[in-house]
């Protein structure tokens, strides 16, 4: 008998209700800010994401509610630049424990290299703070379990920055699914395309090494898997995947040290001149001497060991089957999704070139009935096609929102910092359980590619899987 599994099953049986209740609590509403006091915030990781989205933007929009009391990074040069760029006067630290002991923050924001997220999430919780971490929460199941255990033990909360959920387009899809417009969903087709600029950028950076980012099945696809989990409203139970590195890395016939010094700039279509970006030069190039991190690395360096094409099959506890793919060298950037239901089908897409052309051409058919101004307004939307069996289709138009990630960035930050007690009927707020379930699909896919076998999600952590998720508890 496998006594380890027997013990684990007993543990889950006896603690599952309590653990599930803790992990399903709305993490945003549970992080009640101090009454009549600004929330004390520290940031660890002063790269571009930390200093801009979780730094400068927070200062500009929420300084009436929060104050930065500390910044931390292992690179002292980047740290000082980050302090100036964010526009704060707080102390800086190269030692996280020292920062925590000296500043006693209410909230820790983690934007370090993915493989180190767990260190600061766990320490932050243990040292009495709530934690807001960039996605992915971490990069393997062992680290994920440690975060789960620490949140349970400390009673503090973790928020995961899943901004895609908050955009009007994904939200409308969620509303249509929740209202069962096409009946019970049985299967989903989801395909994401990264173009030769955005996709390539991952292979240029530290993300190209799996020991740092866990492969793009974890770093990038965690966004997509979280959307699937949220839309389907169930937990994944089994994953089978294929993946390969066949475009970047060692596959090219030539390579250089880095773009700035490469002898192949004339022939390389991927040449990127970092010297044209003052921000990148000040943040990264000027501080290479401290930690050796090269921001304009060669896309074809031999140490790249992640996949650049991925195909994943996911089975959910409610019997929904998902076919997902991620391509990293597409000529265009966008995605397509289709939900097959018992009573019909929901299709949607974003930034697919010929779809945009179709929309423009249709608008031109009615040009005589529109002014230029109204024509522009009529085209400023995303589309969702809802088609019931034996009926014509209905095109749902979702107005585009300004801001990053389809308008999700601002809505995410507003809920966290300005309106944490806002009702959340669609469960936009994402906590530890959401963060873990999204990365477990990527982790299981990575394991499946390596083993050639399907991987069960229940073998990775002790989270009890649910066919349908209950509503978030407020507070």
Secondary structure in CASP SS format (residue, H / E / C, confidence):
PFRMAT SS
TARGET T0000
AUTHOR 0000-0000-0000
METHOD secondary structure of the structure
MODEL  1
X C 1.00
X C 1.00
X H 1.00
X H 1.00
X H 1.00
X H 1.00
X H 1.00
X H 1.00
X H 1.00
X H 1.00
X H 1.00
X H 1.00
X H 1.00
X H 1.00
X H 1.00
X H 1.00
X H 1.00
X H 1.00
X H 1.00
X H 1.00
X H 1.00
X H 1.00
X H 1.00
X H 1.00
X E 1.00
X C 1.00
X H 1.00
X H 1.00
X H 1.00
X H 1.00
X C 1.00
X C 1.00
X C 1.00
X C 1.00
X C 1.00
X C 1.00
X C 1.00
X C 1.00
X E 1.00
X E 1.00
X E 1.00
X E 1.00
X E 1.00
X E 1.00
X C 1.00
X C 1.00
X C 1.00
X H 1.00
X H 1.00
X H 1.00
X H 1.00
X H 1.00
X H 1.00
X H 1.00
X H 1.00
X H 1.00
X H 1.00
X H 1.00
X H 1.00
X H 1.00
X H 1.00
X H 1.00
X C 1.00
X C 1.00
X C 1.00
X E 1.00
X E 1.00
X E 1.00
X E 1.00
X E 1.00
X E 1.00
X E 1.00
X C 1.00
X C 1.00
X C 1.00
X H 1.00
X H 1.00
X H 1.00
X H 1.00
X H 1.00
X H 1.00
X H 1.00
X H 1.00
X H 1.00
X H 1.00
X H 1.00
X C 1.00
X C 1.00
X C 1.00
X C 1.00
X C 1.00
X E 1.00
X E 1.00
X C 1.00
X C 1.00
X H 1.00
X H 1.00
X H 1.00
X H 1.00
X H 1.00
X H 1.00
X H 1.00
X H 1.00
X C 1.00
X C 1.00
X C 1.00
X E 1.00
X E 1.00
X E 1.00
X E 1.00
X C 1.00
X C 1.00
X C 1.00
X H 1.00
X H 1.00
X H 1.00
X H 1.00
X H 1.00
X H 1.00
X H 1.00
X H 1.00
X H 1.00
X H 1.00
X H 1.00
X H 1.00
X H 1.00
X C 1.00
X C 1.00
X C 1.00
X E 1.00
X E 1.00
X E 1.00
X E 1.00
X C 1.00
X C 1.00
X C 1.00
X C 1.00
X C 1.00
X C 1.00
X C 1.00
X H 1.00
X H 1.00
X H 1.00
X H 1.00
X H 1.00
X H 1.00
X H 1.00
X H 1.00
X H 1.00
X H 1.00
X H 1.00
X H 1.00
X H 1.00
X H 1.00
X C 1.00
X C 1.00
X C 1.00
X E 1.00
X E 1.00
X E 1.00
X C 1.00
X C 1.00
X H 1.00
X H 1.00
X H 1.00
X H 1.00
X C 1.00
X H 1.00
X H 1.00
X H 1.00
X H 1.00
X H 1.00
X H 1.00
X H 1.00
X H 1.00
X H 1.00
X H 1.00
X H 1.00
X C 1.00
X C 1.00
X C 1.00
X C 1.00
X C 1.00
X C 1.00
X E 1.00
X E 1.00
X E 1.00
X E 1.00
X E 1.00
X E 1.00
X E 1.00
X E 1.00
X E 1.00
X E 1.00
X E 1.00
X C 1.00
X C 1.00
X H 1.00
X H 1.00
X H 1.00
X H 1.00
X H 1.00
X H 1.00
X H 1.00
X C 1.00
X H 1.00
X H 1.00
X H 1.00
X C 1.00
X H 1.00
X H 1.00
X H 1.00
X H 1.00
X C 1.00
X C 1.00
X H 1.00
X H 1.00
X H 1.00
X H 1.00
X C 1.00
X H 1.00
X H 1.00
X H 1.00
X H 1.00
X H 1.00
X H 1.00
X H 1.00
X H 1.00
X H 1.00
X H 1.00
X H 1.00
X H 1.00
X C 1.00
X C 1.00
X C 1.00
X E 1.00
X E 1.00
X E 1.00
X E 1.00
X E 1.00
X E 1.00
X E 1.00
X E 1.00
X E 1.00
X C 1.00
X C 1.00
X C 1.00
X C 1.00
X H 1.00
X H 1.00
X H 1.00
X C 1.00
X C 1.00
X C 1.00
X C 1.00
X C 1.00
X C 1.00
X E 1.00
X H 1.00
X H 1.00
X H 1.00
X C 1.00
X C 1.00
X C 1.00
X C 1.00
X C 1.00
X C 1.00
X C 1.00
X C 1.00
X C 1.00
X C 1.00
X C 1.00
X C 1.00
X H 1.00
X H 1.00
X H 1.00
X C 1.00
X H 1.00
X H 1.00
X H 1.00
X H 1.00
X H 1.00
X H 1.00
X C 1.00
X H 1.00
X H 1.00
X H 1.00
X H 1.00
X H 1.00
X H 1.00
X H 1.00
X C 1.00
X C 1.00
X C 1.00
X C 1.00
X C 1.00
X E 1.00
X C 1.00
X C 1.00
X C 1.00
X C 1.00
X C 1.00
X C 1.00
X C 1.00
X C 1.00
X C 1.00
X C 1.00
X C 1.00
X E 1.00
X E 1.00
X E 1.00
X E 1.00
X E 1.00
X E 1.00
X E 1.00
X E 1.00
X C 1.00
X C 1.00
X C 1.00
X C 1.00
X E 1.00
X E 1.00
X E 1.00
X E 1.00
X E 1.00
X E 1.00
X E 1.00
X E 1.00
X E 1.00
X E 1.00
X C 1.00
X C 1.00
X C 1.00
X E 1.00
X E 1.00
X E 1.00
X E 1.00
X E 1.00
X E 1.00
X E 1.00
X E 1.00
X C 1.00
X C 1.00
X E 1.00
X E 1.00
X E 1.00
X E 1.00
X E 1.00
X E 1.00
X E 1.00
X C 1.00
X C 1.00
X H 1.00
X H 1.00
X H 1.00
X H 1.00
X H 1.00
X H 1.00
X H 1.00
X H 1.00
X H 1.00
X H 1.00
X H 1.00
X H 1.00
X H 1.00
X C 1.00
X H 1.00
X H 1.00
X H 1.00
X C 1.00
X C 1.00
X H 1.00
X H 1.00
X H 1.00
X H 1.00
X H 1.00
X H 1.00
X H 1.00
X C 1.00
X C 1.00
X E 1.00
X E 1.00
X E 1.00
X E 1.00
X E 1.00
X E 1.00
X E 1.00
X E 1.00
X C 1.00
X C 1.00
X C 1.00
X C 1.00
X E 1.00
X E 1.00
X E 1.00
X E 1.00
X E 1.00
X E 1.00
X E 1.00
X C 1.00
X C 1.00
X C 1.00
X C 1.00
X C 1.00
X H 1.00
X H 1.00
X H 1.00
X H 1.00
X H 1.00
X H 1.00
X H 1.00
X H 1.00
X H 1.00
X H 1.00
X H 1.00
X H 1.00
X H 1.00
X H 1.00
X C 1.00
X C 1.00
X C 1.00
X C 1.00
X C 1.00
X C 1.00
X C 1.00
X C 1.00
X C 1.00
X C 1.00
X C 1.00
X C 1.00
X E 1.00
X H 1.00
X H 1.00
X H 1.00
X H 1.00
X H 1.00
X H 1.00
X H 1.00
X H 1.00
X H 1.00
X H 1.00
X H 1.00
X H 1.00
X H 1.00
X H 1.00
X H 1.00
X H 1.00
X H 1.00
X H 1.00
X H 1.00
X H 1.00
X C 1.00
X C 1.00
X C 1.00
X E 1.00
X E 1.00
X H 1.00
X H 1.00
X H 1.00
X C 1.00
X C 1.00
X C 1.00
X C 1.00
X C 1.00
X C 1.00
X C 1.00
X C 1.00
X C 1.00
X C 1.00
X C 1.00
X C 1.00
X C 1.00
X E 1.00
X C 1.00
X C 1.00
END
